[in-house]
Structures are given as structure tokens and as C-alpha cells.
């Protein structure tokens, strides 16, 4: 059987949505959103860059080996307000 492995990569390059420190990110998850003592049960990496000169090696690999999911890059996310912030249960 195959298993799904979730990896979390906080990044502040997309509308400055993750501007906290690594410690603040964990505390925010635990006490603010989603809160209630939530602790991720997946690997959460330190904040990293996913674009530019300091791109994390994982994202450099993914961008080099996977096709873009849409022909139009601006169709990926045109309105950040539509991001679902609630955890999937």
C-alpha cells in the first residue's frame, strides 16, 4: 500500500502571508489558527524560499521535473482570499 506523506514548507514570498519566525509559526498553529492545542502530525520545515536565488532544493527539483499544473501561470491563484484556512479533517 502507498502512504501519503505531507511536508510543510512555510514561506513568506506569497503576499507576505507567513511573516512570523519559525517558533511563532508553531505557536500560531497551536494557539491561534487552527488553535485548540493543534500540533502538526506532519514534517514542518523551517521557513524557506520557493522562488529566486535561494530556492529550497525541494522546490528547485519539483519545478525542474514537474509540469506546471496550468498553461496560464496566473490561473494558479488569482485571489488569495479564496485559500481555505481551516484544517482538513
C-alpha positions as CSV (number, residue, x, y, z in Angstrom):
1,X,0.0,0.0,0.0
2,X,1.1,3.6,-0.7
3,X,1.1,6.2,2.0
4,X,0.6,9.9,1.7
5,X,3.4,11.9,3.2
6,X,2.7,15.6,3.9
7,X,5.6,18.1,4.1
8,X,5.0,21.7,5.3
9,X,7.2,24.5,3.9
10,X,6.3,27.9,5.4
11,X,7.2,30.7,3.0
12,X,6.8,34.5,3.1
13,X,7.1,35.0,-0.7
14,X,3.4,34.9,-1.5
15,X,1.8,38.2,-0.3
16,X,3.8,38.1,2.9
17,X,1.3,35.6,4.4
18,X,3.9,33.9,6.7
19,X,5.9,36.7,8.2
20,X,6.5,35.1,11.7
21,X,9.6,33.3,12.9
22,X,9.8,29.5,12.9
23,X,8.9,29.5,16.6
24,X,6.0,31.9,16.0
25,X,4.6,29.7,13.2
26,X,4.4,26.7,15.5
27,X,2.8,28.8,18.3
28,X,0.3,30.3,15.9
29,X,-0.8,26.8,14.8
30,X,-1.1,25.7,18.4
31,X,-2.9,28.7,19.8
32,X,-4.4,30.8,17.0
33,X,-5.3,29.1,13.8
34,X,-6.4,26.4,14.0
35,X,-5.7,26.6,17.7
36,X,-7.0,24.4,20.4
37,X,-3.6,22.9,21.1
38,X,-3.1,21.8,17.5
39,X,0.3,20.3,16.7
40,X,1.0,19.2,13.2
41,X,1.4,15.5,12.7
42,X,3.5,16.1,9.5
43,X,7.0,17.3,9.0
44,X,7.1,21.1,9.2
45,X,10.3,22.5,7.8
46,X,11.8,25.9,8.7
47,X,10.7,28.9,6.6
48,X,12.3,28.8,3.2
49,X,12.3,30.4,-0.2
50,X,10.5,28.6,-3.0
51,X,11.5,31.1,-5.8
52,X,14.6,33.1,-6.6
53,X,18.3,32.7,-5.9
54,X,17.8,30.9,-2.5
55,X,15.2,28.4,-3.7
56,X,15.0,25.4,-1.4
57,X,16.4,22.3,-3.1
58,X,13.0,20.5,-2.9
59,X,11.3,23.3,-4.9
60,X,14.1,23.6,-7.4
61,X,13.7,19.8,-8.1
62,X,9.9,20.0,-8.3
63,X,10.0,22.9,-10.7
64,X,12.6,21.3,-12.9
65,X,10.9,17.9,-13.1
66,X,7.1,18.5,-12.9
67,X,5.0,20.3,-15.5
68,X,3.1,23.4,-14.4
69,X,-0.5,22.5,-13.4
70,X,-1.9,25.1,-15.8
71,X,-1.0,26.6,-19.1
72,X,-1.6,30.1,-17.7
73,X,0.6,30.8,-14.6
74,X,-1.8,33.4,-13.4
75,X,-4.7,30.9,-13.2
76,X,-3.0,29.1,-10.3
77,X,-4.2,31.6,-7.7
78,X,-5.6,34.9,-8.8
79,X,-7.3,35.8,-5.5
80,X,-5.6,34.8,-2.2
81,X,-8.9,35.4,-0.3
82,X,-10.1,32.0,-1.6
83,X,-7.5,30.0,0.2
84,X,-9.1,27.6,2.7
85,X,-7.6,28.2,6.1
86,X,-9.4,25.5,8.1
87,X,-7.6,22.2,8.6
88,X,-8.9,19.2,6.6
89,X,-10.4,16.6,9.0
